[in-house]
């Protein structure tokens, strides 16, 4: 996998985080709120790991 592909995939992951944050604003989320919070935590870990592993890649 080339560096450009990795950059694109990291950007795609970061954009999913914004969507998950918008889901948390939904008042009728119910018990799915737990799953969304868990997904956010795991996504944040993945983004942090990508920053540590590939520091020269721009991360938003």
C-alpha positions in Angstrom: 0.0 0.0 0.0 1.4 3.4 -0.9 1.6 6.5 1.3 -1.2 8.3 -0.7 -3.6 5.4 -0.1 -2.8 5.4 3.6 -3.4 9.1 3.8 -6.8 8.7 2.1 -7.8 5.9 4.4 -6.8 7.9 7.5 -8.8 10.9 6.2 -11.8 8.6 5.7 -11.6 7.3 9.2 -11.4 10.8 10.6 -14.5 11.9 8.7 -16.4 9.0 10.3 -15.6 10.4 13.7 -17.5 13.6 12.8 -20.5 11.5 11.9 -20.4 9.7 15.2 -20.2 12.9 17.1 -23.3 14.1 15.3 -25.1 10.9 16.3 -24.4 11.7 20.0 -26.5 14.9 19.6 -29.6 12.8 18.7 -31.9 12.9 21.7 -33.6 9.6 20.7 -30.4 7.5 20.5 -31.3 5.4 23.5 -29.0 2.5 24.4 -27.1 2.9 21.1 -25.4 5.8 22.8 -23.1 3.3 24.5 -22.1 1.8 21.2 -21.5 5.2 19.6 -19.3 6.2 22.6 -17.4 2.9 22.3 -16.9 3.5 18.5 -15.6 7.0 19.2 -13.1 5.8 21.8 -11.8 3.1 19.4 -11.6 5.6 16.5 -9.7 8.1 18.6 -7.2 5.3 19.6 -6.8 4.4 15.9 -6.3 8.1 14.9 -3.8 8.6 17.7 -1.9 5.4 16.7 -1.7 6.6 13.1 -0.3 9.9 14.3 2.4 8.1 16.3 3.2 5.6 13.6 3.2 8.0 10.7 4.0 11.5 12.1 4.6 13.0 8.7 1.1 12.4 7.6 -1.2 15.3 8.0 -4.0 14.5 10.5 -7.0 16.7 11.0 
